[in-house]
Amino acid sequence: MLASLWSVTGVIATVWLVVGVAVAGRYYPGYSHKTQFCSELGASGSPTEKLSPLINNYPLGLLFCLFGGYVAGLDEVSVLLTLSGYLIMLHGLGTWVAGYYPMDSDPYIKTPSRECIIHSWAGFIMLLALLIAPILVALSPTTEVISLGFRLGSILSVLGAIYYLWAMAKAVKNKGNTGWYQRISYGIQLVWLSSFSLTLM
């Protein structure tokens, strides 16, 4: 029963994040999901500095760790699949750190604070973890668990996430629709996570 619950935490995390960001955004006057980063909801001095980590980072970190632990604990699967589970757990740990250490109120600040630097590194580790995990799953020889279609989908999800990260980087230079591209890129990663969760059920 507990294992079955753990297997669906990947889906729960995706739904939780969408709802949590939407709720936090409602308590941030003038917040724009199109032009502002998700992390600005928990930025230092923001109206939702305390609320956002409580309803987003901390429960999400737990959900990611539970799902990653479930994947890492699967029996009779390849080492690559097990490593993908540890990477998902690492994503969860990074989510906690990014919530505990807020970014600066100005995302384009030239001299970021120590907390913002830690936040940024945590975000970078989170990003890498969910980019590498699908690649490992795609390369895993555990054909009884992972279908060819899901392998191909995993590679496409990585390419899609990287494309929108590149688009976000371009938008940062112009201070444009950074939030929009960030959400699409991370959304692709979370859709993969949910699909992975459903595949393992």
C-alpha positions in Angstrom: 0.0 0.0 0.0 2.8 2.4 1.0 4.8 1.6 -2.2 1.7 2.3 -4.3 1.3 5.7 -2.6 5.0 6.5 -3.2 4.7 5.6 -6.9 2.1 8.3 -7.5 4.0 11.1 -5.7 5.5 12.2 -9.0 2.0 13.0 -10.3 1.0 14.6 -7.0 4.1 16.9 -7.1 3.2 18.2 -10.5 -0.4 19.0 -9.5 0.8 20.5 -6.2 3.3 22.8 -7.9 0.7 24.2 -10.4 -1.8 24.9 -7.6 0.8 26.2 -5.2 2.3 28.7 -7.6 -1.2 29.9 -8.6 -2.3 30.3 -5.0 0.9 32.2 -4.0 0.6 34.4 -7.0 -2.8 35.5 -5.9 -1.3 36.9 -2.7 1.4 38.8 -4.5 -0.2 42.1 -5.8 0.8 42.7 -9.4 2.7 39.5 -9.8 3.0 38.3 -13.4 3.4 34.6 -14.3 4.5 35.7 -17.7 7.4 38.0 -16.9 8.5 37.0 -13.3 10.4 33.9 -12.1 8.6 31.4 -9.9 11.3 32.1 -7.3 10.2 35.7 -7.0 7.2 34.5 -5.1 9.6 33.6 -2.2 12.1 36.4 -2.8 13.5 38.4 0.0 11.0 41.2 0.9 8.2 39.9 -1.4 4.6 39.8 0.0 4.7 36.0 -0.2 8.3 35.4 1.1 7.1 33.2 3.9 4.0 31.7 2.3 5.6 30.5 -0.9 8.2 28.1 0.6 5.6 26.8 3.1 3.1 25.8 0.4 5.5 25.1 -2.4 9.2 24.3 -1.7 8.9 22.3 1.5 6.0 19.9 0.6 7.3 19.6 -3.0 10.7 18.7 -1.7 9.2 15.9 0.3 7.2 14.6 -2.7 10.2 14.6 -4.9 12.2 12.8 -2.3 9.5 10.2 -1.8 9.2 9.5 -5.5 12.9 9.4 -6.0 13.3 7.1 -3.1 10.6 4.8 -4.6 12.5 4.7 -7.9 15.9 4.1 -6.3 14.4 1.3 -4.3 12.9 -0.7 -7.2 14.1 -4.3 -7.4 15.7 -6.0 -10.4 16.2 -2.8 -12.4 19.3 -1.4 -14.0 21.8 0.8 -12.1 20.8 3.7 -14.5 17.2 3.6 -13.3 18.4 3.5 -9.7 20.6 6.5 -10.3 17.7 8.4 -11.8 15.8 7.9 -8.5 18.7 9.4 -6.6 18.7 12.4 -9.0 15.0 13.0 -8.4 15.8 12.9 -4.7 18.6 15.4 -5.3 16.0 17.6 -7.0 13.9 17.4 -3.9 16.8 18.4 -1.7 17.5 21.3 -3.9 13.9 22.4 -3.7 14.2 22.6 0.1 17.4 24.6 -0.1 16.0 27.0 -2.7 13.0 27.6 -0.4 15.1 28.1 2.7 17.5 30.6 1.0 15.4 33.2 -0.8 16.6 35.0 -4.0 17.0 38.8 -3.9 14.0 40.9 -4.7 15.7 42.1 -7.9 16.4 39.0 -10.1 18.8 41.1 -12.3 20.9 42.5 -9.4 24.6 42.8 -10.2 25.9 41.8 -6.8 23.6 39.1 -5.4 23.5 38.4 -1.7 24.9 35.2 -0.1 21.4 33.8 0.2 20.6 34.5 -3.4 23.9 32.8 -4.5 22.9 29.7 -2.5 19.4 29.8 -4.0 20.8 30.0 -7.5 23.2 27.1 -7.0 20.3 25.0 -5.6 18.2 25.9 -8.6 21.1 24.9 -10.9 21.4 21.5 -9.2 17.7 21.0 -9.4 17.8 21.8 -13.1 20.6 19.4 -13.9 19.1 16.6 -11.8 15.9 16.6 -13.8 17.7 16.9 -17.1 20.0 14.0 -16.5 17.4 11.7 -14.9 15.3 11.3 -18.1 18.5 10.6 -20.1 19.5 7.8 -17.7 16.0 6.4 -17.9 16.1 6.5 -21.7 19.5 4.6 -21.7 18.4 2.1 -19.0 18.3 -1.5 -20.4 15.3 -2.3 -18.1 12.9 -3.0 -21.0 10.4 -4.8 -18.8 9.7 -1.5 -17.0 10.5 1.2 -19.5 9.0 1.0 -23.0 10.6 2.2 -26.2 8.0 4.9 -26.5 8.7 6.3 -23.0 12.5 6.3 -23.8 11.9 8.4 -26.9 9.6 10.7 -24.9 12.2 11.1 -22.3 14.8 12.3 -24.8 12.2 14.6 -26.4 11.4 16.1 -23.0 15.1 16.9 -22.3 15.4 18.6 -25.7 12.2 20.5 -25.2 13.3 21.7 -21.7 16.7 22.8 -23.0 15.1 24.7 -25.9 12.9 26.7 -23.6 15.8 27.3 -21.2 17.7 28.8 -24.1 14.6 30.9 -24.9 14.5 32.0 -21.2 18.2 33.0 -21.3 17.5 35.2 -24.3 14.5 36.7 -22.5 16.6 37.5 -19.5 18.9 39.7 -21.6 15.8 41.7 -22.7 14.0 41.4 -19.3 11.1 39.9 -21.3 8.9 36.9 -20.8 11.3 35.0 -18.6 8.5 33.6 -16.4 6.7 32.2 -19.3 9.7 30.3 -20.7 10.7 29.1 -17.3 7.3 27.7 -16.7 7.2 25.9 -20.0 10.7 24.4 -19.5 10.0 23.2 -16.0 6.5 22.2 -17.0 8.0 19.8 -19.6 10.3 18.3 -16.9 7.3 17.8 -14.6 5.2 16.3 -17.3 8.0 13.8 -17.8 8.1 13.1 -14.0 4.4 12.5 -13.9 4.5 10.2 -16.9 7.4 8.3 -15.3 5.3 8.0 -12.1 2.3 6.6 -14.1 4.6 4.3 -16.0 5.8 2.7 -12.8 2.4 2.3 -11.2 
